[in-house]
């Protein structure tokens, strides 16, 4: 049995865990905040298109 303490993140929804991972990745690599926001816009539009596509997974 694993006796490691659990954090609130352990029980968080997948989107929260992913957001935290992305934030850590971007901050650890010292990415300019404006560059991050521009990239997020591109990613958001790409995934919105995937949601509208009949072959999206």
Secondary structure as the mmCIF struct_conf table of DSSP 4:
data_model
#
loop_
_struct_conf.conf_type_id
_struct_conf.id
_struct_conf.beg_label_comp_id
_struct_conf.beg_label_asym_id
_struct_conf.beg_label_seq_id
_struct_conf.end_label_comp_id
_struct_conf.end_label_asym_id
_struct_conf.end_label_seq_id
HELX_LH_PP_P HELX_LH_PP_P1 UNK A 4 UNK A 6
TURN_TY1_P TURN_TY1_P1 UNK A 8 UNK A 11
BEND BEND1 UNK A 12 UNK A 12
HELX_RH_AL_P HELX_RH_AL_P1 UNK A 14 UNK A 28
TURN_TY1_P TURN_TY1_P2 UNK A 29 UNK A 30
HELX_RH_AL_P HELX_RH_AL_P2 UNK A 33 UNK A 52
BEND BEND2 UNK A 53 UNK A 53
TURN_TY1_P TURN_TY1_P3 UNK A 54 UNK A 55
#
